Amino acid sequence: MKTQMIRRVLRFVLWVTIAVVVFGFAVMILWNWLMPALFGWKTLGFWQAVGLVVLSRILFGGFRGHMHGSMGWRRRMQERWEQMTPEEREKFRAGLRHRCGHFDAPPKPTS
């Protein structure tokens, strides 16, 4: 049991290391190929490219993989919604309207 956990951790560390190396080299090669020729900017080293990948991850939130968190939230909310009575649903909608604005379809114009 313990050896299996150690193997999982080592496998995870190996994949993270491979991902860092691959993304770092990809960014470095693409940057050094495009940016100096297009804009006259300096070339990057490997660690600068890895830093750029990390910075872009922090700023833009990429590399999320599968969206387990948001899908889990949606599933939980749907389960709660299905368990609500019609009165509870209307009370919930009224609370959303009060906090966030109008959520229903716009009223039909009268002729």
Secondary structure, DSSP 8 states (H G I E B T S, - for coil): -HHHHHHHHHHHHHHHHHHHHHHHHHHHHHHHHHHHHHH------HHHHHHHHHHHHHHH-----S-HHHHHHHHHHHHHHHHS-HHHHHHHHHHHHHHH---S-------
